[in-house]
Amino acid sequence: LTPTRGTARICGFDVREQPLEAKRRVGYLPENNPLYEDMEVVEYLEFIGRMRDVKSLRARIREVVEICGLRDVLGKYIGELSRGYRQRVGFAQAILHDPEILIMDEPTSGLDVMHAVHIRNIIKSNAQRYKTTVLLSSHNMLEVEYLCDRIAIIDKGKIILEGRPLELKEQFDVSNLEDLFVKVVRSA
């Protein structure tokens, strides 16, 4: 949507005046990944890489395939993959161009425990290794606690609390983020 007022910058680029430069710096993984089911995994990653003008594309694909644990499904059609592997493919496309900012909406929603743990681990290690800023939207407070250095609790579209998880738990005298969330939302 076109902004009606205000300004927004991504890595110093105004999103209205320099939208392509701003978008180049962002990777995005939506909750329901719109993948091309009739493409093979490697074919899809090559397609995304060409669209994103990724340098040394074959080497970068090999790297994200290892990061995301996709070696065994490279030649398979995306439509044949489990939800967990589809999410891994989505994560691979989101990091393929080595973005400075990675935005994810419910990245482990609907995944079995093993796929969810794998996705969480690659999110955390990718953010640390590449110094990527990760913006994560999740209702899973255990996931938030594991992955996030800072949190913001949003209620009815408004930020009602933000800060570091440990400091907020101490401030509100709770032992976990679920209790914090309930306490804060009830008092809002």
N, C-alpha and C positions, 0 to 999 in steps of 0.2 A: 504494500500500500504506500502511496505517496504521503510523506509526512505533511501535516497541516501546519505545524509550527515546531519551533525548536531546531536543534542540530544534533547530529550523531556522527561520531568519527570512529573508524575502525583502524587501528594502527596509524593514526594521524590522517587518514583519508576521509573526507566528508562523503557520506553515503549518497547524498543528492548530487553533489558536483563531480565526484570521482567514483561512481558506483562500481565500475569494473575493477579498479585498484583495491577498493574495499573488499569486494567479493573474493578476489584472489587470495586473500589472507584468511579466509574462513573455510573450515570443513564442517559439514553438517550431516548428522545422523538422526533422521526422524524416527519416531516410535514405529510407525508402519512404513518401512523402507520401500520406496517405489523402484524395484529392480526389474530389469528386463528378463523375464523368466525364460524366454526362448534363446537366450545367449548363454554360451559357456562362461564359466567364471573368469578364465583368463581373457576371453574375448571382451567381456564387459569391462574388466580393469584396463585393458588396452584402449577401449573406446573412451572411458572416462579420462584416462591419462592424456589422450590426444586432445580431448576437449579442454583439459586444464593446461595443455602445453607443458607437460612434465618433461624435464630434461632427463636424459639417460633413462628412458621409460622402462626398458626391459630390466635393468638393474633395480630400479625402484619397485617394480612389480615383484621381483624376487624377494626384496626386503619386506614389503608389506605382507606377502604370502607367508613368510616365516613368522612375522610378528603376530599375524591373525590365525595361524594354524590352518591354512587353506591348501597345503600341498596335496593332500589326498583327494581334493574335490576340484582341482583346477580344470580338468577336462569334462566335468559334468555340467549339465544345463542347470541354471539357477532354479528353474521350476521343479527340479528333482530334489533339491536340498531341503533339509529340515529347517525349522524356524531359527534354530541356533546358528546353523551355518549361513543362513541368509543374513542374519545380523552380523556375522563376522565379515561377510562380503560387503555389507553396508559400511562397516567400520573401516575396512580396507579402502573403499572408495573415498571415505571422508578424510583419511590421512594420506592418501596417495600423493597429493601435491605438497605435503609437508606444511600444513597450515600453521599460522601463528596462533589462531583461535579455533577451537573445536567446540561446536555446539551440539549437544545431544539431548534428545527428549526421550525419557524412559528407556534407556539403552538395553535394559535386561528384562523388560516387561514380557511376560509370557514364555520365558525361557526356562528350561529345566535347570537344576542346580549346577550341574557341571558346566553348561554353556554360560550361565550367569557368572560363575566364578571366573571363567576364562575371560569373558568380556571385561569384567571389573579389573582383572589383573593387567590386561593389555591397555586399558584406559590409564590406569595409574602409572605403569611403566613408560608408556608413550609420553605422558605429560612430563614426567621427570627427565626422561632421556632427551627429549627435544625442546624442553622448556616451553611447552605449549600451554596456553591458557585454556582451561576447559570450563565451559558453562554447561552445567548438568541440571536438567529438570527431572525430578523423581519424587514419587510418593513413598518410596522405599527408604525409610530412615536409616536402616542398617547400612544400605548402600551409600547413602549420603555421608554417614559418619565415617565409613571406610575411605571414601574417595575425596572428600572435600576438606580444604583448608579453611574456607569461609563459607557460610551459608546465609541465605535470606529466606525467611518464611513469608509467603505471600498468601493473603486472605482476601477474597473478593477483588482481586486485581491490584491490591496495595501491599507494598512491603511493610510488614508490621514489626519485623525484627531482623537484624543482621549482625553478623560477627563471627568469631571463631568458635567452633563447636564446644571445645573444652571450657572456654571462658563463659559462654552462655549457659552451659550446664551448671557451672559453679554459681553464676549469678542467680539462677532460678532454682538452685538446690534440687536438681534432678540428676538421675544417673544415666539417662539415655535421651536421644533426640526425639523419640516418640512421646515421652512424657513432657519434654520441653514444648513440642508442637501443641499437644493438647492443652497444656497450661496457658500458653501464649494465646492460642486461638480463642479459648473460653473467655479470657480476660479482655479480648479486643472488642 
